[in-house]
Amino acid sequence: MIKAILVDDNISSTQLLKWVLEQHCKDVEVVATASKADEAIAKIEMLRPDILFLDIQMPNQSGFDLLSSLKNWNFEVIFVTAFDSYAIDAIKFSALDYLLKPVDEAELIKAIDRFKVKKIYAPGGEELYKNFIQNLSVKNKQQQRLALPSINDIKYVFTNEIIRLQSERNYTRLFFNDKKDFLSSKTLKDFDDILKQSHFLRVHKSHLVNPDYIVEYDRDGFLKLSNNDRVEVSRRKKEYVLDFIQRRK
């Protein structure tokens, strides 16, 4: 069984989430609930859960404060929150998971399925959350580290190190300015959503490009990048790319 602890100051939200888990996720056992950070910390240390469902916005101490107070852990966190674009962007950027209130049963089931897959690299969990907390404390997005999960590893990079990303079916290969590359278990669509805030350009269904490395757009319909890579621009993206390049001049 997967042991879960639910942390939320709203008792009705906790009861609803517990009921949905009991009805639709039979292999998840809710071993405890908590409404305050200090209460949650004591139960986490005693019961050692596999998953912590954590509300972000709580009085006195937030969910982020709770994580910062933990000395070490080896469990997965699934944030549960009302819509907060800043927090959600930071969660995605740090390769973490979240559910929006009110929790949808289909999304909850997907989150549990993702947890089962992510157990492969669960030992990196603590480092993921430390990186997340660090990202929250940094105002300049260029100083935030992007977490890149693979099948059995996690790599942390700054966005200005990435030259381009290329789809490889359900994976994405990233190419860096040190001439190295990395295969991530996230899809290019996932990265497109995450890196929009950093102004990366989706120039083709298979290509995402850091505009800082664009040298020119050639007559054959390819972008030439500073590492001499040539990336195809789809016909429907041509006007969008040309307009972007023109505006940067």
C-alpha beads as a LAMMPS data file, in Angstrom:
LAMMPS data file: protein, C-alpha beads

249 atoms
248 bonds

1 atom types
1 bond types

-500.0 500.0 xlo xhi
-500.0 500.0 ylo yhi
-500.0 500.0 zlo zhi

Masses

1 110.0

Atoms # bond

1 1 1 0.000 0.000 0.000
2 1 1 1.022 3.597 -0.649
3 1 1 0.954 5.565 2.608
4 1 1 -0.377 9.143 2.325
5 1 1 -0.680 12.078 4.708
6 1 1 -3.073 14.940 3.883
7 1 1 -2.198 18.438 5.099
8 1 1 -4.786 21.203 4.745
9 1 1 -6.239 23.741 7.174
10 1 1 -9.634 23.322 5.479
11 1 1 -11.211 20.242 7.080
12 1 1 -13.859 19.828 4.385
13 1 1 -11.174 19.823 1.666
14 1 1 -9.289 17.135 3.584
15 1 1 -12.411 15.016 3.998
16 1 1 -13.250 15.304 0.297
17 1 1 -9.733 14.365 -0.823
18 1 1 -9.685 11.415 1.577
19 1 1 -13.042 10.200 0.256
20 1 1 -11.935 10.477 -3.383
21 1 1 -8.741 8.543 -2.605
22 1 1 -10.725 5.811 -0.830
23 1 1 -13.165 5.509 -3.740
24 1 1 -10.795 5.701 -6.692
25 1 1 -7.249 4.899 -5.494
26 1 1 -7.583 1.633 -3.594
27 1 1 -3.822 1.170 -3.271
28 1 1 -3.463 4.459 -1.351
29 1 1 -3.972 4.426 2.429
30 1 1 -4.462 7.737 4.237
31 1 1 -2.489 7.142 7.443
32 1 1 -2.973 10.646 8.889
33 1 1 -4.320 14.140 8.309
34 1 1 -3.138 17.468 9.704
35 1 1 -4.395 21.046 9.652
36 1 1 -1.211 22.828 10.795
37 1 1 2.434 22.657 9.762
38 1 1 3.842 21.689 13.182
39 1 1 1.238 18.937 13.565
40 1 1 2.067 17.675 10.054
41 1 1 5.828 17.614 10.709
42 1 1 5.362 15.397 13.782
43 1 1 3.172 12.944 11.857
44 1 1 5.516 12.885 8.871
45 1 1 8.503 12.029 11.077
46 1 1 6.555 9.333 12.906
47 1 1 4.678 7.690 10.008
48 1 1 7.129 8.187 7.093
49 1 1 4.583 8.534 4.264
50 1 1 5.162 7.747 0.595
51 1 1 3.127 10.784 -0.510
52 1 1 2.348 14.085 1.159
53 1 1 -0.705 15.900 -0.215
54 1 1 0.127 19.450 0.824
55 1 1 -1.999 22.593 0.728
56 1 1 0.094 25.610 -0.218
57 1 1 -1.866 28.352 1.522
58 1 1 -2.280 27.752 5.258
59 1 1 -2.337 30.255 8.135
60 1 1 0.844 30.944 10.143
61 1 1 3.016 28.568 8.097
62 1 1 2.494 27.824 4.393
63 1 1 3.094 24.486 2.746
64 1 1 6.397 25.879 1.501
65 1 1 7.376 26.799 5.070
66 1 1 6.577 23.256 6.136
67 1 1 8.926 21.803 3.520
68 1 1 11.661 24.224 4.530
69 1 1 11.347 23.036 8.138
70 1 1 11.943 19.373 7.318
71 1 1 15.514 18.203 7.794
72 1 1 15.303 15.268 5.394
73 1 1 12.706 13.130 3.715
74 1 1 12.172 10.459 1.096
75 1 1 8.588 10.930 -0.018
76 1 1 6.798 12.559 -2.916
77 1 1 4.873 15.821 -2.515
78 1 1 1.722 16.572 -4.461
79 1 1 0.711 20.181 -3.881
80 1 1 -3.015 20.888 -3.592
81 1 1 -3.928 24.491 -4.267
82 1 1 -6.476 26.981 -5.485
83 1 1 -5.227 28.601 -8.686
84 1 1 -2.046 30.565 -8.079
85 1 1 -0.188 31.148 -11.335
86 1 1 3.118 32.099 -9.696
87 1 1 3.199 29.022 -7.464
88 1 1 2.081 26.708 -10.261
89 1 1 4.769 28.039 -12.619
90 1 1 7.389 27.428 -9.918
91 1 1 6.054 23.915 -9.285
92 1 1 6.224 22.997 -12.984
93 1 1 9.680 24.564 -13.351
94 1 1 10.919 22.368 -10.501
95 1 1 9.434 19.119 -11.937
96 1 1 6.953 18.737 -9.089
97 1 1 3.295 17.757 -9.161
98 1 1 0.122 19.583 -8.153
99 1 1 -3.680 19.333 -8.127
100 1 1 -6.130 22.217 -8.299
101 1 1 -8.996 22.575 -5.836
102 1 1 -11.603 21.213 -5.956
103 1 1 -9.685 18.032 -6.716
104 1 1 -10.877 16.247 -9.856
105 1 1 -10.912 12.461 -9.497
106 1 1 -9.451 11.859 -12.973
107 1 1 -6.560 14.259 -12.286
108 1 1 -5.983 12.615 -8.909
109 1 1 -5.727 9.173 -10.508
110 1 1 -3.226 10.554 -13.048
111 1 1 -1.161 12.071 -10.222
112 1 1 -1.019 8.709 -8.429
113 1 1 0.001 7.005 -11.687
114 1 1 2.778 9.605 -12.145
115 1 1 3.934 8.940 -8.594
116 1 1 4.306 5.227 -9.348
117 1 1 6.486 6.027 -12.352
118 1 1 8.517 8.664 -10.497
119 1 1 9.387 6.187 -7.708
120 1 1 12.234 5.141 -10.005
121 1 1 14.059 8.369 -9.183
122 1 1 12.473 9.056 -5.778
123 1 1 15.903 9.293 -4.053
124 1 1 16.256 12.652 -5.822
125 1 1 13.065 13.913 -4.224
126 1 1 14.640 15.884 -1.412
127 1 1 16.969 17.673 -3.833
128 1 1 13.968 18.506 -6.034
129 1 1 12.208 20.259 -3.167
130 1 1 15.335 22.081 -2.029
131 1 1 15.725 23.356 -5.583
132 1 1 12.059 24.368 -5.580
133 1 1 12.385 26.339 -2.338
134 1 1 15.509 28.010 -3.714
135 1 1 13.671 28.946 -6.912
136 1 1 10.881 30.545 -4.890
137 1 1 13.378 32.780 -3.096
138 1 1 14.936 34.076 -6.338
139 1 1 13.253 37.023 -8.054
140 1 1 15.274 36.865 -11.268
141 1 1 14.055 33.877 -13.311
142 1 1 17.481 33.583 -14.937
143 1 1 18.770 32.488 -11.525
144 1 1 16.212 29.701 -11.153
145 1 1 17.329 26.151 -11.894
146 1 1 15.144 24.046 -14.174
147 1 1 14.764 20.441 -12.997
148 1 1 15.089 17.903 -15.828
149 1 1 13.886 14.403 -14.897
150 1 1 15.067 11.404 -16.900
151 1 1 14.250 7.746 -16.363
152 1 1 16.822 7.340 -13.582
153 1 1 18.363 10.746 -12.959
154 1 1 17.612 14.437 -12.458
155 1 1 19.683 17.226 -13.957
156 1 1 19.496 20.887 -12.882
157 1 1 20.273 23.670 -15.358
158 1 1 19.752 27.389 -15.841
159 1 1 17.583 28.229 -18.836
160 1 1 20.335 30.310 -20.447
161 1 1 22.398 27.117 -20.737
162 1 1 19.825 25.534 -23.062
163 1 1 20.259 26.138 -26.799
164 1 1 17.372 24.034 -28.064
165 1 1 15.049 21.104 -27.320
166 1 1 14.034 18.343 -29.699
167 1 1 11.162 15.886 -29.403
168 1 1 11.994 12.186 -29.381
169 1 1 8.537 10.585 -29.163
170 1 1 7.510 10.788 -25.485
171 1 1 10.919 12.152 -24.474
172 1 1 12.830 15.367 -25.116
173 1 1 16.509 15.816 -25.884
174 1 1 18.021 19.077 -24.659
175 1 1 21.174 20.579 -26.170
176 1 1 23.355 22.853 -24.023
177 1 1 25.948 25.546 -24.628
178 1 1 28.698 23.261 -23.268
179 1 1 28.077 20.947 -26.287
180 1 1 26.481 18.280 -24.093
181 1 1 22.923 16.938 -24.350
182 1 1 20.440 15.236 -22.036
183 1 1 17.378 13.043 -22.627
184 1 1 14.476 13.988 -20.353
185 1 1 11.383 11.899 -19.664
186 1 1 9.157 14.965 -20.135
187 1 1 7.506 15.636 -23.507
188 1 1 8.262 18.672 -25.647
189 1 1 4.717 19.872 -24.937
190 1 1 5.556 19.840 -21.211
191 1 1 8.666 21.938 -21.814
192 1 1 6.797 24.310 -24.138
193 1 1 4.371 25.026 -21.319
194 1 1 7.169 25.455 -18.754
195 1 1 9.536 27.573 -20.882
196 1 1 7.014 30.047 -22.308
197 1 1 7.787 32.250 -19.320
198 1 1 11.423 32.252 -20.479
199 1 1 10.366 33.203 -24.043
200 1 1 11.494 29.999 -25.742
201 1 1 10.067 29.643 -29.265
202 1 1 8.106 26.620 -30.484
203 1 1 9.203 26.753 -34.128
204 1 1 8.109 23.268 -35.160
205 1 1 6.133 20.384 -33.665
206 1 1 9.509 18.782 -32.874
207 1 1 11.601 21.821 -31.950
208 1 1 11.773 24.413 -29.179
209 1 1 14.501 27.066 -29.393
210 1 1 16.142 29.539 -27.037
211 1 1 15.954 32.812 -29.022
212 1 1 19.204 34.059 -27.475
213 1 1 21.084 31.538 -29.619
214 1 1 19.446 32.354 -32.975
215 1 1 21.937 33.637 -35.548
216 1 1 19.720 33.874 -38.628
217 1 1 16.720 32.527 -40.488
218 1 1 17.887 31.238 -43.871
219 1 1 16.134 31.037 -47.242
220 1 1 15.640 27.282 -46.885
221 1 1 13.342 27.778 -43.895
222 1 1 15.837 26.855 -41.174
223 1 1 17.103 28.696 -38.126
224 1 1 20.865 28.748 -37.768
225 1 1 21.937 28.663 -34.134
226 1 1 25.185 29.788 -32.518
227 1 1 26.387 26.173 -32.128
228 1 1 25.924 25.735 -35.929
229 1 1 22.826 23.578 -35.547
230 1 1 20.101 24.149 -38.136
231 1 1 16.514 23.781 -36.948
232 1 1 13.577 23.524 -39.326
233 1 1 10.775 26.077 -38.994
234 1 1 7.337 24.759 -39.936
235 1 1 5.416 26.692 -42.596
236 1 1 2.700 27.748 -40.165
237 1 1 5.349 29.078 -37.748
238 1 1 7.323 31.030 -40.381
239 1 1 5.487 34.356 -39.980
240 1 1 5.592 34.077 -36.186
241 1 1 9.361 33.429 -36.183
242 1 1 10.139 36.172 -38.706
243 1 1 8.069 38.668 -36.739
244 1 1 9.900 37.730 -33.539
245 1 1 13.308 38.131 -35.177
246 1 1 12.307 41.484 -36.673
247 1 1 11.100 42.801 -33.304
248 1 1 14.400 41.858 -31.669
249 1 1 16.471 43.916 -34.102

Bonds

1 1 1 2
2 1 2 3
3 1 3 4
4 1 4 5
5 1 5 6
6 1 6 7
7 1 7 8
8 1 8 9
9 1 9 10
10 1 10 11
11 1 11 12
12 1 12 13
13 1 13 14
14 1 14 15
15 1 15 16
16 1 16 17
17 1 17 18
18 1 18 19
19 1 19 20
20 1 20 21
21 1 21 22
22 1 22 23
23 1 23 24
24 1 24 25
25 1 25 26
26 1 26 27
27 1 27 28
28 1 28 29
29 1 29 30
30 1 30 31
31 1 31 32
32 1 32 33
33 1 33 34
34 1 34 35
35 1 35 36
36 1 36 37
37 1 37 38
38 1 38 39
39 1 39 40
40 1 40 41
41 1 41 42
42 1 42 43
43 1 43 44
44 1 44 45
45 1 45 46
46 1 46 47
47 1 47 48
48 1 48 49
49 1 49 50
50 1 50 51
51 1 51 52
52 1 52 53
53 1 53 54
54 1 54 55
55 1 55 56
56 1 56 57
57 1 57 58
58 1 58 59
59 1 59 60
60 1 60 61
61 1 61 62
62 1 62 63
63 1 63 64
64 1 64 65
65 1 65 66
66 1 66 67
67 1 67 68
68 1 68 69
69 1 69 70
70 1 70 71
71 1 71 72
72 1 72 73
73 1 73 74
74 1 74 75
75 1 75 76
76 1 76 77
77 1 77 78
78 1 78 79
79 1 79 80
80 1 80 81
81 1 81 82
82 1 82 83
83 1 83 84
84 1 84 85
85 1 85 86
86 1 86 87
87 1 87 88
88 1 88 89
89 1 89 90
90 1 90 91
91 1 91 92
92 1 92 93
93 1 93 94
94 1 94 95
95 1 95 96
96 1 96 97
97 1 97 98
98 1 98 99
99 1 99 100
100 1 100 101
101 1 101 102
102 1 102 103
103 1 103 104
104 1 104 105
105 1 105 106
106 1 106 107
107 1 107 108
108 1 108 109
109 1 109 110
110 1 110 111
111 1 111 112
112 1 112 113
113 1 113 114
114 1 114 115
115 1 115 116
116 1 116 117
117 1 117 118
118 1 118 119
119 1 119 120
120 1 120 121
121 1 121 122
122 1 122 123
123 1 123 124
124 1 124 125
125 1 125 126
126 1 126 127
127 1 127 128
128 1 128 129
129 1 129 130
130 1 130 131
131 1 131 132
132 1 132 133
133 1 133 134
134 1 134 135
135 1 135 136
136 1 136 137
137 1 137 138
138 1 138 139
139 1 139 140
140 1 140 141
141 1 141 142
142 1 142 143
143 1 143 144
144 1 144 145
145 1 145 146
146 1 146 147
147 1 147 148
148 1 148 149
149 1 149 150
150 1 150 151
151 1 151 152
152 1 152 153
153 1 153 154
154 1 154 155
155 1 155 156
156 1 156 157
157 1 157 158
158 1 158 159
159 1 159 160
160 1 160 161
161 1 161 162
162 1 162 163
163 1 163 164
164 1 164 165
165 1 165 166
166 1 166 167
167 1 167 168
168 1 168 169
169 1 169 170
170 1 170 171
171 1 171 172
172 1 172 173
173 1 173 174
174 1 174 175
175 1 175 176
176 1 176 177
177 1 177 178
178 1 178 179
179 1 179 180
180 1 180 181
181 1 181 182
182 1 182 183
183 1 183 184
184 1 184 185
185 1 185 186
186 1 186 187
187 1 187 188
188 1 188 189
189 1 189 190
190 1 190 191
191 1 191 192
192 1 192 193
193 1 193 194
194 1 194 195
195 1 195 196
196 1 196 197
197 1 197 198
198 1 198 199
199 1 199 200
200 1 200 201
201 1 201 202
202 1 202 203
203 1 203 204
204 1 204 205
205 1 205 206
206 1 206 207
207 1 207 208
208 1 208 209
209 1 209 210
210 1 210 211
211 1 211 212
212 1 212 213
213 1 213 214
214 1 214 215
215 1 215 216
216 1 216 217
217 1 217 218
218 1 218 219
219 1 219 220
220 1 220 221
221 1 221 222
222 1 222 223
223 1 223 224
224 1 224 225
225 1 225 226
226 1 226 227
227 1 227 228
228 1 228 229
229 1 229 230
230 1 230 231
231 1 231 232
232 1 232 233
233 1 233 234
234 1 234 235
235 1 235 236
236 1 236 237
237 1 237 238
238 1 238 239
239 1 239 240
240 1 240 241
241 1 241 242
242 1 242 243
243 1 243 244
244 1 244 245
245 1 245 246
246 1 246 247
247 1 247 248
248 1 248 249
